[in-house]
Amino acid sequence: MLRLDGLTRRFGDTLAVDDVSFEVPAGHLVGFVGGNGAGKTTTMRMIMGVLAPSGGHVRWDDREITARDRREFGYMPEERGLYPKQPVLDQLVYLAQLHGVSRSEARERAGEMLARFDLGERAKDKLETLSLGNQQRVQIIAAVISRPKMLVLDEPFSGLDPAAVDDMVGLLREFTVAGVPVLFSSHQLDLVERLCDRIVILSHGRLVANGAADELRRSGPVRHRLVAGSDAGWVRDLDWLRTVDVAGNTAIVQLAAASDTDRLLAEAMRRGPVRELAELVPSVADIYREVTAEVAT
């Protein structure tokens, strides 16, 4: 298990990461979410030892992480680190050997992974001759070829087509099933919601949400959608609820108590037919907008 305790990083007077604490348990896929400049990449670099923390700790298996631990991690940085003028297979073998894999084993693993990502026929081509999406596939293979004990991936799905996304998801699931913790950042919130066991949201360097997707959805205010038979503007006159939005015969409201659902239904039926009264379960995108807006204000 990876654990961050009060991780902080300053660049001069700028506080890029502010007292961030969260865990990536064994066998869990954790989505790391935040806008540009939120501190995700800086946090990942501190995990990998590329940057030293200004404060706090990175722990692995309940002890301070070491350089040896990090050598057994798979890392995909924001800036892609492969060699554009080198053949794909050669550099994958070289990178695997840096992690202690024998040359013969490295060639076998690289060949299997390239075939899996439909790149078997491009093994001898220079990286720069591949499309950006295929270069991304090679970068992913480079991160996992050593069969790491932890995966730290910065925007691994960027530039991938739907088929490659599915391949990548299958690959990550194989690692989590084997007990490997996986942390990845992404701006694709629908993908994060679909895949992740836990979600961590940063805003302006601060942790603003952390938990399972369902936990986060249930942690916010409960809202309901009312669809009436005619104009629903009358909900604005009810002082025992909060009107979030009204558009024609549809109103979004926030109730103070669960019992107010029956109260609202009775009031609506008194005024005419009711087509719908339903609880709205927020998406991860809704949660993200709400928690980051609170920090911004």
HELIX and SHEET records of a PDB file:
HELIX    1   1 LYS A   40  ILE A   47  1                                   8    
HELIX    2   2 ALA A   67  ARG A   71  1                                   5    
HELIX    3   3 VAL A   88  LEU A   98  1                                  11    
HELIX    4   4 ARG A  103  ARG A  116  1                                  14    
HELIX    5   5 GLY A  120  ARG A  122  5                                   3    
HELIX    6   6 LEU A  127  THR A  129  5                                   3    
HELIX    7   7 LEU A  132  VAL A  144  1                                  13    
HELIX    8   8 PRO A  162  VAL A  177  1                                  16    
HELIX    9   9 LEU A  189  LEU A  195  1                                   7    
HELIX   10  10 ALA A  213  SER A  219  1                                   7    
HELIX   11  11 GLY A  233  ASP A  237  5                                   5    
HELIX   12  12 ASP A  260  ARG A  271  1                                  12    
HELIX   13  13 VAL A  284  ALA A  296  1                                  13    
SHEET    1   A 4 THR A  14  VAL A  24  0                                        
SHEET    2   A 4 LEU A   2  PHE A  11 -1                                        
SHEET    3   A 4 GLY A  55  TRP A  60 -1                                        
SHEET    4   A 4 ARG A  63  GLU A  64 -1                                        
SHEET    1   B 6 PHE A  73  MET A  76  0                                        
SHEET    2   B 6 MET A 150  ASP A 154  1                                        
SHEET    3   B 6 VAL A 182  SER A 185  1                                        
SHEET    4   B 6 LEU A  29  VAL A  33  1                                        
SHEET    5   B 6 ARG A 198  SER A 203  1                                        
SHEET    6   B 6 ARG A 206  GLY A 211 -1                                        
SHEET    1   C 4 LEU A 241  ALA A 247  0                                        
SHEET    2   C 4 THR A 250  LEU A 255 -1                                        
SHEET    3   C 4 ARG A 223  ALA A 228 -1                                        
SHEET    4   C 4 VAL A 274  LEU A 280 -1                                        
END                                                                             
